[in-house]
Amino acid sequence: MSSQRRGSKSAPKRASKQERQVHPETSSISEGFDPSLSVMAVRPPIYPVSTYAFPTAEVAAHWFEVVLGKTPARKGETVGLIYARLNNPNAEMYEDALRSIDRGARAAISFTSGMSAITTTLLTLARPGTSVLYQRPVYGGTDHVLHHLLGDWKVQPVPVREGDWGRALKEHAKDMAVVYLETPANPTLRMIDIAAISAAVRRAAPDRRVPIVVDNTFLGPVFQSPLLHGADVAVYSATKFLGGHSDLVAGALTSNDEELADRIRATRAFLGTICEPFTAWMLQRSMATLHLRMIKQSKNASRLVEGLKMHRAVKHVHYPTLFVGQQARIFQRQCTAPGSMIALELEGGRPAAFRFLDALRVVRLAVSLGGVESLACHPRSTTASEMSEEDLVAGGVTEGLVRLSIGVEYWRDLAADLSQALDAARK
């Protein structure tokens, strides 16, 4: 068999497959894999290989120069396989599939986890003496990186209140290295107008490009396309919807800027945060059902919120179809569906939230989200527990807030389970 990347992007692809632009529901299954390079297997095999042979010593020297950034790749050239910490066929096949479905993407990069995707990106872009502007709330792990890891390295995290971006951008126009957004926010589902923030950043720093990074985990590339609205990078915890089965940990990002992606990929090479072959293979397996799962989950959630908002134990339901005013306008302009994440504000604070969670029977009490099974958690005592009291209050993460990730179960079974658990919350 050929020693080329069997099924990966450096191997020749049949032009007939590329002549017509196909829908993401199709490319999520077929992109990045050529059966003729893998003994005609209809789905990608796993390549548990650490190192790869070079065709000649001259080629080896050139590839290393490109990978190390000493020389640019030639036009149309793709560096061949060298070592699994730098690249591997399964990671590249998955990256091709993800790039093909995230509208606006010109590059995709896989990682060992969502946090490694976020951390590797921030370490690439931020330097001591610069600042990272972000709007609260953000995921607790991201908050820790911003305030502890980067803070200890003299990178200033700057939380920006909604409506206060003009002042913050003016104040940090010279020192901001990154603008980091999470929309919908975890766990409140608060939405941020990516296009408006992007335009404001460009006005504040007209002489340079300040990268805008958007955590798109909650809606995924199926229901929201940040790169079409002014973002430079979209990051994902691939553990969630992209993986979809609660059986792997991985991360990913997409970008509309290939040069920026190359910089992040180079950092990944030296940190060793590339997605290993077996996990990448599982992710590509999951891509085939991504649209089916997310559409089913979104439909389930949309049916459930109508009953949830009527229950006497519920103070407020956070869900995109229930948004009003500016939040509703952002949702309608920026998203194609509401997704499957719901946040419930319960009467009675933490005691009521804990009674609700302990009474669930079909829905599992667990962190994480985006799997085929429905999950529930209390963010303030779990996923957001590392955040400061100030950030929790400013972000709306209250003691009575419960986060739901709706799965693919029969929605009436979920409705019955949630209803009886809400009854228990009132006791």
N, C-alpha and C positions, 0 to 999 in steps of 0.2 A: 504493500500500500504506500501511497505518497506520504512523504514526511511533512507535507504542508499542513496548515491548521485544518484539520478535517471538520468541516462544518462551521468554521469561524470566519470572521470578516476578511481575513487576509487571503483566504482561498478564493479562487475564481468562482463567481456565481453565474448562473445561466441568465443571460440578458433578458430572455423572454419573461422571466419572473419579475423583472424590474421595469418592464416597458409601461405598465399601467399602474398608477397609484392606487393601492387598495385601501379599504377601510381598516382602522385600527383593530376591529374585531377579527379581521383576517390576518393582519401582520403580526398580531400578538401570538399567533400560532405558528406562522411560517417564517417570519423574518430571522435572518442570521444563521439559518441552518440549510445546508445543501446535502441531501442524502447521498449524492454521488461521491462525497468525500468521506462517508462513514459506512462503507459496505452496503449502501442503499437502505439503511435503517430509516424508518419513517419518522422516528423521533430521535433527538440527540442522545448519544451515549455519554457516559461519564468518563472523564480523562483524569484519573488520579495520578498525575505525573508531575514531578517536581522540576525536571530540567529537560531541555530540548537540544537536539543536535543542530549545528549550523551547516549550511551547504558548503561554505568556504570560510577561511580565516578572514579574508577581506570583508565579507558580508558581516561576520561577527563583530569586527571592529567598527563598522559603520553603524550597525544597530545599536551598539553600546553608546556611540557618540550621540545618536539621536535620543535614546532613552535618558541619558545624563544631561541633555540640554546643551551639549557642546556644538551641535550642528542641527539645523532644521531638517525635517524630512523633505525628501524631494516631492514635487507636485504629484499627487495621486498615489504616493508611496505609503504603505502600512508596514510598520516594523514587525518582523516575524516573532515567533515565540522564542523566549530566552530562558525564563525561570519563573516558576509559578507565583513568586511574590510580586513579579512585575506584570505578568499577563498569563492567562490560561484559556484554553478553548471554551470551557463552559461559561466562565465569566464573560467572555467576549460575545458569545452567542446570546446570553441573557441581556447584555447591554444593548446589542443590536435590536432585540425585540422591544425593550423598554423605550429606546430612542424612537422607534417607529410608531409608538402609540401616544407619546407625550407630545402633543401638538406644539410646534415651534422649536423642538429640540434638534440640535445638530450633533450632540454628543451625549453619551450616557456612561456613568462610572458606577461600578458595584463595590460594596464594602462589607466588612464583617458584621456591622450592626448599624442601626440608625444613628446612634451616638458617634460611631467612628466616622460616618459620613459628615455629620455636623462638625465634629472636632477637627477632622482633617481639612475641611473647607475653611474653617475659621483660622486655623493655624497657617494656612496658605496665604490668607488675605490680610490678616491683622498683624501689626508689629508694635513693639513697645513704644509708647508715646502716642498711639492712635486710639480711636474710640470705635465702639460698635453700638449703633443705635438700634433699639428694638422696642416694640410695643407690648405691654403686658396684657394678659398673662402669656407665658411660654411654658412649654413642658419643663417639669422639674429638673430633668437631667441637663437640658439646655441652659436653664437658669444657673445650675451649678458650674458649668463650663464658663459661662460669661462672668460670674462673680468670683469664682475661686481659681480655676485653672488660668484663665486669661488675666484675671485681676492680679494674681500673684506675679504675672509676667508684665505688669505695668500697661496692660491694655484696659482702657476704661469702658465698662459697660454703662450705657446711658439709657435708662428706661424712659420711654416717651408716652405721655398720656394721650389718649385719643383727642384729636382736635388741637394738639400742641406741637405738631410736627414743624410748622413754620418757624417757631421760636427755636426749637431744638436744632433744626438744620442750619439756621443762621448762626447759632452759637458754635456749632461743631463743623462748619463748612470746610475748615482747613485741616482738621485732624481726623475726620471720620474715615474709616477704612472699609466698613461694611454697614449696610442697613439690613437688619434681620427681621423678617416678618413671619408670623405663624397664623395662617388663616384657612379655615376656621380655627379659632384658638382652642387649645387644650387646657381646661375641659369645658369652657363656657360656650364654645361655638361662636364667639364674637368674631365678626368678619372685618377685614381691613381692605380698603379700596387700593389694590395694587397699582393700578394705573395712576391714581391721584398721587400716591406716595412716590412713584417712579418719576412723574413729571416734576414734583417738588424737589426731589434729590437732584435731578438734572439742572434745575434752575439754580439751586444752591451751590453746585460745584460744576459750573459750565466748562471749566478748563480741564477736567479729568473725569474718568469713568469710575464712579463709586459702585461696586457690585451690590445688587439687591438680591438677597437670598431669601427664598420663601419655603417654609416647611409646608408641604402639600399633602401630608400623610392622611389627614381626615377625609378628604374628598378624592385623593389619588388622581392619576392622570385621566381617569375615566370621566369625572364630573367637574374638573377644574384644570385649566391650562395656564399657570402663572406666566410662562414664557411668552404667551401671546398678549399679556397685559403689562409688560414692562419689567418683569423679573429677569435676572441674568442666570440664576441658578434655582432649580427646584430640588429640594432634598426630601427624602422619604425614609421612614422606617419600613423597610421591605418586610420586616417581621409581620406587619399588620396586613393590609388588604392585598399587597402584591404577593405575599406568601399565602395568606388567607386560610391556613389550616392549623395555626398554632403549633407548628412542628419544626420551625427553623428560626434563627436569628440572623438578620442581614439588614443592610442599608443600601441606598442608591441615591444618585443625583442625576439630573439632566441639565443641559445648558445649551443656550443658543449661540455661545461663543466658544469656538473650538480652541482658541489660544488659552482662554481662561480655564477650560476643561483640562488642557494639557498641563497647566501649572498645578492643578489640584491632583491630577493623576501622578505627577512626579512626586508630590509629597506623599501620596498613598504608597508609592513604591518603596520609599525609605522608612515609612512607619509600619509597613507590612499589613495594611488594613484592607487588602483586596479580599473579595469574597472567594472562599475556597471552592474547588470544583463540585463537590457533592451538593453543597448548599445552592450554588448557582444552577446546577442541574434541576434541583427541586423547585427553584424559583421559575425556571423556564417551563416546567411542568404546570405550575400554577397559573402562568400567563394565559394558558389556553382557556381557562374558565374565569378569568378576571372579570370580564364584562358580565357574564352570566351571574356570578356571585354578587357583584356590587349592585347590579340592577335589582336583583331579588331582595337583597338586604335593604336597599333604599325604599322599595315598595312596602316591605314589612314595616319599617320605621314610620313611613308616612301614614299607614293605617293605624298604628298604635298611638300616635300623638293625640289623635282626636279623643280617644278615651282617657288618656292620661291627664289631659288638661282639665277634664271635668271632675276628677276625683277630689274629694274634700281634703285629702292629705297633702295635695300638691299646691304649693304657693305659686309656682311658675314653671313653665316648660320652655326650655331653650331648644329651638329647632328651626331651621331655615324657612320652612313654609309658614311659620307663625311670626316671622319677623315683620316689623312695621317700619315706616319711615325710611331713613337712610340705610339701615341695615337691610331692609327688603330690597332697596334699589341696588345695593352692592351685590346681593345674592342673584338677582335677576340678570344683572349685566355680566357677572363674572363666572357664574356656575350654570351647569346644565341640569342638575338634579340635586336634591337636598342631602343625599347620603343616608347613612345608617347610624350616625352618632346622635344621641339625645342626652341632654342634661336636665335633671329634675331638681327643682328647689323645693324641699319638703318643709312643711310646717313642723316646728318642734326641734329644729337644729340637729346636732349630732346624734342625740338619743333616738330620734325618729328615723334618721338615716340608717343607723345601725340596726334598728328593729326591722326596717324594710329589707335591708341586705340579708339579714339572718333568716328571713322568712321565705326567700326565693327558693324555688325548687327546680324549675326548668332552666332559668337563667343562672349561670355560675358566678359565684363571688370570686373575682380574680381581676388582676390588672391586665394590661395589654388590651388589644382591640382588633377589629377587622377580620376575625376568624369566622368560620362557618357557624360556630356556636355563639350564643348570646352571652355577654359578660356584663357584670356591673361592679363598680368600685366606688369608694369614698375618697375622692382626690386629695382632700385636705389632710387626711391622715396617711396617705400612701404616695401616689405619684407626684403630688405637689408638696409633700411634707418638708422638703429641703428649702422651700422658698421662705423668704423673710415675711414677717407679719405684714409689713407695709406692702410688699408685692402681692400677697394673698388678698388683702383688702382692696387694693387698687385694681386687681385683676378680676374681682368678683367671685373668688373661690371661697365660698362660705361653708360653715359647718353643716348646713343642711343640703349641700349640693351632692348629688349622686350622678355619676356618669354611666350611661348605658351604651353598649355596643351591640347592635341588633344583628343577629345571624340569619340563617336561611331556614329556620324551623317554620312550621305552620304557624301563621301569625295569630290565629285564635288561641292556640296553646300558650303563646307568649302573653297575649292579652289577659288570659285568665290568671296566669302566674303573677304578672305584675299587679293585677287588681287585688288579689288576695294578700300580696306582700304590702301593698299600700294600706289595706285595711289593718294589717298588723302594726303598721307604723303609727296609727292613730291611737293605739291602746295605751 
